[in-house]
């Protein structure tokens, strides 16, 4: 079936036409709905309804594009902005968009932990978001996770790659993500989370600002140690006896 942009006012008018013809004895209400639909260029009445639904989804998707631009502008202005879209924007899942005020902005899909960077270190990124005639297509290039005060990402982005990032407004972000996830998912997060992050240069730099000794952290990293945000401790791998 071909797509015809269809709005509630048009559907209302077509229904009125069918009711008028029905009062005049022109046929059954169901057959008259198909008749007026075909007179307006549709295949049948169900085609009208499907086009209405597709139009509403398309409008919601256009709203997502507007929110993306608003978050990018907020980041460029050094402001924190967090937005959760409704499920109509993606047909099945909501999105969470946020600017950090520190030079980064992200678009997240919380149901499957997918992520795409909108702004990185103050530079707008070429996110793969296509504005197609009847939908918005997003080519996700990464996944995300929140561990303590760290935003963990694994991406195909050549500059970002895989890293733990500190300094994001995660306390403000968490309620938006939790509102988008199922009860089962929240249960798994509480009881199944591996609460450690690797001691990368970024993590060491952040911990040094909070009072940790950079030499000790660097030495621990060489030994394969990881940092636990909830325990605020460095954990070393077990030593296997020969």
N, C-alpha and C positions, 0 to 999 in steps of 0.2 A: 504493500500500500504506500502511496506517495504521501508526503507530509505537507499539511496545510496549516499554517499558523492559525490557531483557534483560541478564542478568548471566551470567558463566561458570558459576556454580553451577547456574543454570536449564538452560543448554544441556547441561551434564553429565548432569543428571537425565533430560532428554528423550532423550539418547543411550542411557542405561541402559535406559529403557523400550523403545526400539526394539530393542536387543540382546536383551532378555528375550523380546519377542514373536517375534523372529527365531528364537531357540532353540526356541520352542514351535511353530515351523512356520507362523506366521501370514502369511508372505509374504516378499518380498525385503526386504533391509535398506534399500534406497533408498526403496521405497514405504512402508515402515513409518516411516521418518523423516518423510515427508510426513504420514503418518497421525497420529503423536503430536503433530506441530506443529499440525495442524488442531484436534486435541483440546484444545490449550492456547490456542486463539484466533488462531493464525497462519494465513496463507493457504497456506503450504507451508514446507518446510525452509529454502529459500533466504531466505525472509522472516525466519526465526529468525536466520540469520547476519547479514543486513543490519541487523536491529534491534540485535544485539549490537555490531556495528561502530559504529552510530550512538550507542549508549549510551556506549561507550568514548570516542568523540570528544566527546560532551557532558560527560562527567566531566573530560576533559582541559581543555575550555574553562572549566569551573567553576574548575579549578586556575589558569587564567590570571587570572580575576577576583580570586582570592585573592592572587596575586602583585602585581597592580595595587594592591590595598589595602595590601599590605606595603611596596611602594615609596613610596606616598604617605605612610604613617606614618613611614617612614625619613626622608623629606625634611622632614616636620614636626618631626622630632627633630634635624634638622641632620646626618644621617648619610648616608654614601655607600653605596648598595646597587646592585649590578648583577646582573641575572638574565637568563639565556638559557633560553627554554622549548624543549621538544622539538617536532619537526615535527607531532606528533599534536595540538597545540593549535590549529593552523590548517588541518589536513588536508594542507597542502602545504609551508608555510614556518614557520620558527621566528620567535619574537619576541625582542627584546632590550628590557628595561625597566631604567631607571636613575634613581637620585636623585643629585643633585650635591652636596648638603650646602650649597649656596649659595642655595637658594630655588626651584630648578626641578627638575622630574622629567618624564621623557618615556617614551613607548612607541614603539618603532621596529619597522618591518618591513624587515629588511636586504636582502631579495632585490630589492625594487623601490624601496628608499630612501624608504619612506613613514613619516610621523611624525605623532604627535598628542601635545599637551602635557597632562600630568596635573596639574602644579603650576607656576604661574608667579609669580615674585616672592613666594613664600610663600603664595599663594592657590590653593586647590584649584580646578581648572577643570572646567567641564561638558563632559567629553569625550563624544563621541557613540558610546557603547558600549552596545549593546542586548542584554539577556539574553533570548533567545528560547527557546522550549521545547526545541529540539533543536540550537541553535547559538548562538555569540556573533557578533553582527554589529558590525563596526567601520567607522565612516564616517570615513576618513582625511581630514584637512584640510590636510596639508602634506607636504613632502619635506625630506630632510636630506642633509648631506654633511660630512665632516671634512676640513679643510684646515689642516695644521699644528696649531696650538693652538686653532683656531677651529671651533666647531660652527655650520655654516651651515644656516639654515632658510628655507624659503619656505612660508608658511602663509596660510590664509584667516582666521586668528585676528585679530580687530580690534586687539588690543594688541601682538601679536608681529609680525605681518606678515613681511617679509623682512629678515633681519639676520644678522650674524656675531657669535657670542657666545663670549667668552673666559672662562676660569676653570672650565670643566667638567673632570672627571677623564678626559680623552680617552685618556691612556696606558693607563689601566685598562680603558677601554671598547673600544678597538680590537681586542684579541684576541677579544672576544665577537662582534664584527661579522665579523671575518675567519673565525671558525669557522662562520659561517652562510652564507658566500658560496662560489660555485664557483671553480675554478681559473681559468676564463676571465675571470670577473669581476675577480679579483685582478690578473690580467695587465693588463686594461684600465685598472685604477686606477693601476697603477705607470707605465704608458707614456702614458696619455691624460689625466691630470689637469691641469687649468688651475689652477696653484697660486698664485692671487692672490685677495685679498678686497678689497672696496671700502673706502675710508677713511670709514666711517660714524662718527658720534659715539661709539658704543660701542667701535669698534676704536681710534679715536684716544685715548680715555680709557684703554684697556688699555695701549697702547704708551707713553703718557706715564708710566705707573707704572713701566715698565721702562727709562726714561731718555731717551725720545725727546722732542723739543721740540714742544710743543703748537702753537705758532705756525707752525712749519715744516710740520707735518702738516696743519694747517688750510689753509694756502696750497696745499699739494700736492693736497689733496682738491678744491679749487676748480678746479685745472687738470686734473682727471680722473685723477689718479694712483691706483694701487692698491698694496696691501701684499702682498709675497711672504713667507709664513712660513718656507719652507725656506731662502730666501736672506737673510731678515731685512733686506729692502731695500724701498724705495719705488720703484715702477716707473712712469715717465711714459709716456703714449701717444706714438707716433711723431709727429714734426712733418713734415707734408707740404709740400714746397717748391712754390711757385707756378710 
